[in-house]
Amino acid sequence: MVINSPEEHSAPHILNFSIPGLKSEVFVHALEEKDIFLSTTSACSSKRKTISSTVLAMFQDKGRAESTVRISLSWQNSAAEAEAVLTAIRETIIKLREVMR
């Protein structure tokens, strides 16, 4: 996993990351099966089905841009929920990589 969110001057409740080798659409749909809903784009471009132009411009890496995922949190999310999501993300990455071999 590669973190795309800048360390400074970014919204603290939004995390953008990439999972090289996994298409973001496949990853997001796999997590939906666990009732975890993420996005493949920024909120302002959620209607478009293209790779992240922002990540592409920042890192000049098409694979990274194609595997971009965004998590948005709120003050209502608990630490337990965050841990559950992290566990689901790990399990999903492992499962998808096994299927892709």
N, C-alpha and C positions, 0 to 999 in steps of 0.2 A: 504494500500500500504506500502511496506517495501523497503527502499532503500538498494541496495546491493553494490553500488559503494563505494569504500573506500574514506574517507574524505581526506586523504593525498595520494600523489603519484599516482594520477589517471589522466586520460585525462579529462580536464575540459569540453570538448564538447560531452562527452559520458556519458549517465546516464543509469544505469542498476538497475531495480527494479523488485519486485515480487508483485503479487496480490494473496495472499493466497486464495485458494478455486476456483480459475479460472485457467483453463489450458491456457498456453500462446498461443498455436495455435488458440484456439477459440477466444481469446481476439484480437490477431493480425488480424485475418480475419474479425472480426466485425469492427475494425477501418479501414480496407481497403475499406469497403463499404462507408466510409466517406472521401475517398482519403487521408488517413493518413497511412503512411507505416513505420512500426517498424519492429524489428527483434526479433526472439526468441533465438538467439544465438550470440556469438561474431562473428565479421567479418571473423576471421580466421577459424571458424568452421561452416559457414553458409550452407554448403552442407549437413551436417549431421543432422538427425532428432532425436536427443537425448536430454535428459535433460541437463541443464548446469552443467557440471562436476566441474567447478570452484566454482559456488555457492554451490553445494553439498559439496565440500571439505571445503569451508570456514565456512559453517553454520551447516553442518551435518543434513540438513532438506530436505527430498525428496520433500515434498509439495512445499516448497519455490523454489527449483530448477526446478520443473515442471511448475511453474508459472512465470518464469523469462522472462522479456522483456527488450530490449535495444533500446534506442533512441540516434541517432547520429545527432548532429547539426553542423552548420558551421557559419562562420561570415556573411553569406548571410541571415540567418534566422532573422526575426524581433521579437520584443517583442509581437507584435500583433499575429504573427503566434504561438508563444509559448503559449499565452493565449488561442487561439483557440484549440490547441492540448490538453491543460489541461482540457478545458471544454468538449471536445469530450471524453477524457479518463474518466472523472467523469460520464458523461451520459452513456457511454458504460458499465462501471462497474455496475451502477444501473440497467440498462436494463438486463444485463446478470444474475445478482443475482436474479432479479424478475423472469426470465425465469426458473432458476434453482430451485426455491422453489417448 
